[in-house]
Amino acid sequence: MIQDFSNTFNGRQSVMVRPVAISGNQTLKKAVGVILLCAAISALISSVAFAFLLRSGLNNLDTEQSLKVNMLKTEQQLYSRRQRLVSKHYVSKTAGRLGLHTPLKSQIKHF
């Protein structure tokens, strides 16, 4: 039977698809679909980028806050040390160790 068609059948069949004309309504629907798809993708990318920036900003704020707390503690410790060093009791105690005595009233200059 194949030999009956041997002169028209060469082993490969080729299918030709005729282009179908697309109406204006379908073109509009495709254009709107492409626009919506691009908008959804750009919204997703921008939300991920904003989330990353927000998270990094919050991490920076947390780091700065902990640094501020540590500096305030150090400042309070330095202030208390300063108050202790300039207290009258500590100055007189240190002056006594050095062999210094309190000045007389005639030795004090008032400006």
Beta strands, then each sheet from edge to edge (+ up, - down):
end
